Amino acid sequence: MPVASSVDRLRRSLLCAAPALLLGACTAVPSEGLGDLTRTLTERLSAEDEAGFLACFAPAAGAQALGRRMFATLSQTSTAIAPAGSGRLRVSWSLTGEPRVDSEAAVGLLGGRIVNLTATTTGTEWLGSPPGMHSAPELVVAAGTARHLSRWSRAAESALAALRRVAPSGRQWAEPVVVLVPDNLTGFAAYAGRHADRLGAVTVVPGLASSEGVRIVVNPDTSQKAADDCILLTHESVHAWMRSPRLTGTPGWLVEGIAEAFTADAHRQVASTNRELARTAIKAGLPRALPDIGDLSPATYALAQLAVQAMVAHLGWPAVLDEADARTHGGGRIADATVLGWYRDALADLD
């Protein structure tokens, strides 16, 4: 399953490693020089006073255009702007219906007014034009073009419907699922890093670690069938439901295996493809260790799926999901050696 198995593979290394989005050179200013300015920006947003907001920007056409874009985006949501260290401002905001996102940008001033801003974290879509939005209690989709908004909203709705058919009842999942489709590969690379062109999507914490939620960020250059869009977002929606990027102490085989197992349960073709990948992988013999997700291969994701499904067969889904949560805090109860035995038995039974 090349498409669905190629997603979210650099998740842990990307949380703090995304490159900055540049909007021009910036002259650093002391944080104390930003206090009054950021206070005014927040107040003018709250008062829906665009003229007062734009008065904080230099009169040059580029600076004013930046201010108008920011006002158009940030006036649609609860926003707070504050100094954040030398020469930076912090913007706490969100897409409509999304949990709070904390993001930062370096600021260049001229005569006490903003000349330009340079993103220093992800989550700074407020620097651009407002995206198109699809917002519901369980799903938020944002995209820069109507075509992408329509395509990925349909895929996300289908993915969530497929997951609800197979997910255990009574589980409290994190909602809404938030899907962002950047305008171009550069915007996606800010979240996905240097291997962006190899990935269909990533699930990450946007902006700073203090942000409240997670986002699925889709590669806008992805070209595939609608059914594969749904498979891609099924896998990533499991990560969003589980807040997987925050499970930094949980082994990759368990996190990815859960996402792939749900995806295989929801999509018969995924189960079939992964079964064949696993059969091929064990032709040289049964593995002596649990899957190493770091090698990025589709076969490894298929093997991780089977490891998790072996756990589910012995313990049930609630215990497996609880184990994933517990392990990130060092509180897991199921030994890897025990899982390895179940996993090898399951592989030996592949017909």
C-alpha positions in Angstrom: 0.0 0.0 0.0 2.5 2.6 -1.1 0.3 5.7 -0.6 -1.1 5.1 2.8 2.1 3.6 4.0 4.2 6.6 3.0 2.6 9.1 5.5 3.7 10.6 8.8 7.1 8.9 8.8 9.1 11.8 10.0 6.6 12.9 12.6 8.7 12.9 15.7 11.7 14.7 14.1 9.5 17.4 12.6 7.9 18.8 15.7 10.6 21.4 16.1 12.6 21.2 12.9 10.4 22.8 10.3 12.1 25.6 8.2 11.0 29.2 8.5 8.8 30.8 5.9 10.5 34.0 4.8 8.8 37.3 4.0 11.9 39.4 3.8 14.8 40.7 5.9 14.0 41.6 9.5 15.7 44.1 11.8 15.6 42.6 15.3 14.1 44.8 18.1 14.1 44.3 21.8 11.1 42.6 23.3 10.3 45.5 25.5 9.9 47.6 22.4 7.1 45.4 21.2 4.8 45.5 24.3 2.7 48.6 23.4 2.6 47.6 19.7 1.4 44.0 20.4 -1.1 45.3 22.9 -2.5 47.7 20.3 -2.7 45.0 17.6 -4.7 42.7 20.0 -7.0 45.5 21.0 -7.7 46.6 17.4 -8.5 43.0 16.4 -10.9 42.6 19.3 -12.6 45.9 18.4 -12.8 44.8 14.7 -11.0 48.1 13.9 -9.1 47.4 10.7 -7.9 51.0 10.3 -6.4 51.0 13.8 -4.8 47.7 13.1 -3.2 48.9 9.9 -1.9 52.0 11.6 0.6 49.7 13.4 2.2 48.8 10.0 4.5 51.0 7.9 2.8 53.0 5.1 4.6 51.1 2.4 2.4 49.0 0.1 3.9 45.7 1.1 3.6 46.3 4.8 0.0 47.5 4.5 -0.8 44.4 2.4 0.6 42.2 5.1 -1.5 44.0 7.7 -4.7 43.5 5.7 -4.0 39.8 5.3 -3.4 39.4 9.0 -6.5 41.3 9.9 -8.6 39.3 7.5 -7.4 36.0 9.0 -7.0 36.9 12.7 -10.3 38.9 13.0 -12.2 35.7 12.4 -11.0 34.0 15.6 -10.0 34.8 19.2 -6.4 36.1 18.9 -3.8 37.4 21.4 -0.5 39.0 20.2 2.3 39.4 22.7 6.1 39.9 22.7 8.1 36.7 22.6 11.8 37.3 23.3 14.1 39.7 21.4 12.6 40.9 18.1 9.7 38.3 18.0 6.0 38.3 18.5 3.8 35.4 19.5 0.4 35.0 18.0 -2.1 32.7 19.7 -4.9 32.0 17.3 -6.6 29.2 15.4 -8.5 28.2 12.3 -12.2 28.3 12.8 -13.2 25.5 15.2 -9.5 24.5 15.9 -7.9 24.4 19.3 -5.5 27.2 20.1 -2.2 27.4 18.0 0.7 29.3 19.5 3.1 30.6 16.7 5.9 33.1 16.5 7.5 35.4 13.9 10.4 37.8 13.9 9.4 41.4 13.3 11.1 44.3 11.5 10.2 47.8 12.6 10.7 51.2 11.1 9.7 54.2 13.2 7.8 51.9 15.6 5.7 50.3 12.9 5.9 46.9 11.4 7.8 46.7 8.1 7.9 42.9 7.7 7.5 39.6 9.5 9.4 36.3 9.2 7.9 33.1 10.5 10.1 31.3 13.0 7.6 28.5 13.7 4.9 26.7 11.7 1.3 27.6 12.4 1.7 31.1 10.9 -1.0 30.9 8.2 -2.1 34.3 9.5 0.7 35.8 7.4 -1.1 34.8 4.2 -4.6 35.3 2.8 -7.5 33.6 4.7 -8.0 30.0 3.6 -11.3 28.5 2.5 -12.9 26.7 5.4 -15.1 23.7 6.0 -15.9 23.6 9.8 -18.0 21.1 11.8 -17.8 19.9 15.4 -15.8 16.8 14.3 -13.9 18.1 11.3 -12.1 21.3 10.3 -10.6 21.5 6.8 -8.7 24.6 5.5 -7.3 25.1 2.0 -6.1 27.9 -0.1 -8.1 26.9 -3.2 -11.7 25.8 -3.7 -10.6 22.7 -5.5 -8.4 21.5 -2.7 -11.1 22.4 -0.1 -13.7 20.3 -1.9 -11.3 17.4 -2.6 -9.9 17.0 0.9 -13.2 17.8 2.7 -14.8 14.8 0.9 -11.8 12.6 1.6 -11.8 13.6 5.3 -15.5 13.0 5.7 -15.2 9.6 4.1 -12.2 8.7 6.2 -14.0 9.6 9.5 -17.0 7.7 8.4 -14.9 4.6 7.6 -13.1 4.9 11.0 -16.4 5.1 12.9 -17.5 1.8 11.5 -14.5 0.0 12.9 -13.4 2.0 16.0 -14.3 0.5 19.4 -17.3 2.1 21.1 -17.0 4.2 24.2 -13.6 5.7 23.3 -13.1 9.4 23.8 -11.2 10.6 20.7 -9.7 14.0 20.3 -11.9 16.2 18.0 -12.2 18.0 15.8 -9.8 16.4 13.3 -8.0 19.4 11.7 -6.8 19.1 8.1 -4.7 21.9 6.5 -3.8 21.9 2.7 -1.1 24.5 2.1 -1.0 26.4 -1.2 2.1 24.7 -2.4 4.9 22.3 -1.7 7.0 25.0 0.1 4.1 25.5 2.5 3.9 21.8 3.1 7.7 21.5 3.5 7.5 24.0 6.4 5.7 21.2 8.3 7.1 18.1 6.6 10.8 19.0 6.3 13.3 18.0 3.6 11.5 14.8 2.5 8.2 16.7 1.8 8.1 15.6 -1.8 8.0 12.0 -0.7 5.1 12.3 1.7 1.4 12.4 1.2 0.6 14.0 4.6 2.0 14.5 8.1 0.3 14.8 11.5 2.1 17.4 13.6 1.8 19.8 16.5 1.5 23.2 14.7 3.6 26.1 15.9 5.0 25.8 19.5 4.7 22.8 21.8 2.2 24.9 23.9 -0.4 24.7 21.1 -3.4 22.7 22.2 -4.1 20.5 19.2 -2.6 18.7 16.3 -3.0 19.1 12.5 -3.0 16.8 9.5 -1.1 18.7 6.9 -1.6 17.4 3.3 0.8 17.7 0.4 -1.1 19.8 -2.1 0.9 18.2 -5.0 -0.5 14.7 -4.2 -2.0 13.1 -7.3 -4.0 10.0 -6.8 -7.5 8.5 -6.9 -10.2 9.6 -4.5 -10.1 6.2 -2.8 -6.5 6.7 -2.0 -7.2 10.2 -0.6 -9.6 8.5 1.8 -7.0 5.9 2.8 -4.4 8.6 3.3 -6.7 10.6 5.6 -7.9 7.4 7.4 -4.4 6.7 8.6 -3.7 10.3 9.5 -7.1 10.7 11.2 -6.2 7.9 13.6 -3.1 10.0 14.6 -5.2 13.0 15.0 -7.7 11.1 17.1 -4.9 9.8 19.3 -2.9 13.1 19.3 0.0 10.8 18.1 2.6 13.6 17.8 2.3 14.1 21.5 3.0 10.4 22.3 6.8 11.0 22.1 7.6 8.2 24.5 5.6 5.6 22.7 7.5 3.3 20.3 6.9 4.0 16.6 5.8 0.4 15.8 2.9 0.8 18.3 1.8 4.3 17.2 2.1 3.5 13.5 0.8 0.0 13.9 -2.4 1.3 15.5 -3.0 3.8 12.7 -2.3 1.1 10.1 -4.4 -1.5 11.8 -7.5 0.8 11.9 -6.8 1.7 8.3 -6.7 -2.0 7.3 -9.9 -2.7 9.2 -11.6 0.2 7.4 -10.3 -0.5 3.9 -10.2 -4.1 2.6 -7.6 -3.3 -0.1 -5.2 -2.0 2.6 -5.5 -5.2 4.5 -4.9 -7.3 1.4 -1.9 -5.3 0.3 -0.3 -5.3 3.7 -0.8 -9.0 4.0 1.2 -9.6 0.8 3.9 -7.2 2.0 4.2 -9.1 5.2 4.4 -12.4 3.5 7.2 -11.2 1.3 9.0 -9.6 4.2 9.2 -12.9 6.2 10.3 -15.2 3.3 13.9 -15.1 4.7 12.6 -16.0 8.2 10.6 -14.6 11.1 11.8 -11.3 12.6 13.6 -11.4 15.9 12.5 -7.9 16.9 9.4 -5.7 16.7 9.3 -3.5 13.5 11.7 -0.6 13.2 9.5 2.2 11.7 12.6 4.2 11.1 13.4 2.4 7.9 10.3 4.0 6.2 9.4 1.0 4.1 5.8 0.1 3.3 6.6 -3.5 4.5 7.6 -2.2 7.9 4.3 -0.5 8.3 2.5 -3.7 7.3 4.5 -5.6 9.9 3.7 -3.0 12.5 0.0 -3.4 11.7 0.3 -7.2 12.3 2.1 -6.7 15.6 -0.7 -4.4 16.9 -3.4 -6.8 15.6 -1.7 -9.6 17.5 -1.9 -7.5 20.6 -5.6 -6.8 19.9 -6.3 -10.5 19.5 -4.9 -11.2 23.0 -6.0 -8.0 24.8 -8.7 -6.2 22.9 -8.5 -2.6 21.5 -9.1 -0.7 24.7 -6.1 -2.3 26.4 -3.9 -1.6 23.3 -4.9 2.0 23.1 -4.4 2.5 26.8 -0.9 0.9 26.5 0.0 3.5 23.8 -1.0 6.3 26.1 0.7 4.8 29.1 4.0 4.2 27.3 4.6 7.8 26.5 4.7 8.4 30.3 6.8 5.3 31.1 3.8 3.4 32.5 3.3 0.6 30.0 2.4 -2.8 31.4 2.9 -5.1 28.4 6.5 -6.2 27.8 7.9 -6.0 24.3 9.1 -9.6 24.6 5.5 -10.7 25.2 4.3 -8.8 22.1 7.2 -10.1 20.1 6.0 -13.7 20.8 2.4 -12.9 19.8 3.7 -11.1 16.7 5.9 -14.0 15.5 3.0 -16.5 16.1 0.8 -14.3 13.9 3.4 -14.1 11.2 3.9 -17.8 11.3 0.1 -18.3 10.7 0.0 -16.2 7.5 -1.3 -18.4 4.8 
